[in-house]
Amino acid sequence: MDWFKSLSNVLYVDLTRKTFWVESREDLFSKWLGGIGVATQLYKEEVPKNADPLGPENVAIFAVGPFTGVHHLGSKTIAVFKSPLNNYFSESHAGGRSALAIRFAGYGAIVIKGSSDRPIYLIINDGKVRFRDGSILWGMRSTETVGRILREVSPGPGHRAIMRIGRAGEKLVRYASVITETYRHFGRLGLGAVFGAKKLKAIVVVGLKGFTIPDISTYRAVYNEVYELAVKSPAMKKYHDLGTAANILALNSIKALPTRNFSSGSFEHAGEVSGEKLAETVLARRVACAGCPTACIHIAALREPYPEEPYFYKMKFISYDHEPLYSLATNLGIGSRDGFLKLLDAVEEEGLDAISTGVVLAWATEAFSNGIITEKELLTKPSWGDFESYIKMVRNIVIQPNEFYRTMALGVDEVAKKYGGLDYAISFNKVEPAGYHTGPLYIISLLIGSRHSHLDSGAYSMDQELLAAKKPLPTPQEAVEKIIEEESWRQILTSLPVCLFARGIYKPEMVEKCFKPLKKEVSAAELKKLGREIWIEKQIIKYSEGFNPLELRIPKRVLETPTPHGVVDENYVREALKYFNLVVNLSSKLK
Amino acid sequence: MKRLVVVDVNKCVGCQLCMLACSRRFGVVGHNKSAIWVRSAGGFERGFTIAVCRACKDPPCARVCPTDALKVREGGGVILNPTKCIGCGLCKEACDIGAVMWDYEVDKPVICVHCGLCVNYCPHSVLSLEEVV
């Protein structure tokens, strides 16, 4: 089948009526490419303005695109949904085998609508969707076991993705994740709770089909060119070697590593939980997403003795990255590698987002030491570095034995609004941030980024580049322009979609070149224009859902703790927000 | 004559670029024309299994073919004559290591020709093309 025809197939699944159908949406894929571009339009069609994120009117959209399986690092799936964490249009990205499985199953996007009356899981294979009873899997303690069972009862090993939720999603923890292939996550913004509300335990997608490329000889040449860049260029080296964990020491050395709930930018035990030390001591295996030669997934082996039974051990394999190292080690004052791995393992078993969970735990530690909450609510006495208490708390966020933990499950913003300590509840538009404290551009980017993610625009790099070049800060207006320009280009990268780690390879001219074998004529200039258009489409949706940058809370703590650029001036940030609001209003009128 | 060899399966990261390369021989993007198959050995945490023809000198797949569609290749392995093949699937059953793949589009086996294209795209030197002794 022709690549474009197979890409344009959108699979709709209605969980309420247990039906499915396929529509050819060449209209969407020809204009908006795929990935976030297409998923944004599908969201507009499907989700009413006042939709309840946990109601049947919300959808879970998974979209791939023209580069999926075709070009190197075209290994990401873009999930779009209304977030139960902040109530806005949201997106989360993951790799594993999800992208190639969806694409080779013969679809460009999957739209999950409605909600089931009882637990189910889906097997999508050979043009059909099977609705399978999920009662047995529901409530199972570990997502690892769920994965193991689904591997045995589903077809297509090697050609499939198994996307599943843990108990956290079932219990509607607003920052529950969807896990795919054990180690990759649709982590941010609570897609796991959307699944849970739909009573959807898992989706297995089997991709056994292929498609043709119009100009195969050009394709081979371009493919080889990108391959050379992907395996040899310095742009990818960081991800090859130590993985993203290489950031720990780098950020620590410039005092930009969030530590003990952002009260400091450096951690005295950073060396113990650094990428270097982990590689030296516990790194056991490296794994790649399908279609990517990089193998950035770093897996540690944790050998644990059973205290009551001598000579009995369990061996757990846990994947680590910079973000969990920040959120579940440095930001909780944990300098023990084993302690960190045990805590991360509990987070993975439950199916929680590691970043949000760590930030919530950090707030609770401080709130406890300030006397705002007591052992009565917490059921333990946490202190920095005490990973055993944190593991208990992780279980309780999911089990929700009291009102306090029911509120903890709503995110740091909600729990601090109820119990106090809002000044040190670190979130941006209710989203707990990734692990950087680099300076004002990063803070602005978290507030205005469409998914409030560090990867919206990578502004943590902008702060560091300014520092390295010893350049003064731009004006707030210039900062916003720079952030929007980068975020707009990333709309193209995530419409193709390629992994954002490959942003150094996929410059506009290279993207233009990679489209040639598909016989789709798009110039670098047109792509940039389209990126801006997708960006504004997303802003219009968010504004229609009530987003107002002028009313955003900026956690006092991040304005107090010095960054490498010194203490960040709130006026500078507020000026930027005003300018951002102006730009969005003007751009949406021009549209 | 050369044959494809899995040098060290423990170094395999599961990127599946070898599978993509194999299907690309036919101008196809997918895994459906691939004669090599990489899957997890029971979850990513346990590493990977690579199924590919190991060029048997006296291949069971050829012995069970009722239509002589599989001819023993010099140096081991087999060559498929698709015009003779009736798609009975006996060859697939006869291969205990699962190295006879299936092309569901044409309902016939996919057989490794030991061309070594996949070797060029293995970033971690898991595969190699070696001279048959």
Interface residues (C-beta under 8 A of the other chain):
Chain A: W3 G69 V70 L100 F104 E144 G147 R148 R151 P157 G158 H159 E181 T182 Y183 G207 L208 K209 G210 F211 T212 I213 I216 R220 Y223 Y227 V231 R285 R286 V287 A288 C289 A290 G291 C292 P293 T294 A295 I297 I299 F317
Chain B: V13 G14 C15 Q16 L17 L20 S23 R24 G27 V28 V29 G30 H31 N32 K33 W37 V38 R39 S40 G42 G43 F44 E45 R46 G47 Y104 E105 Y121 P123 H124
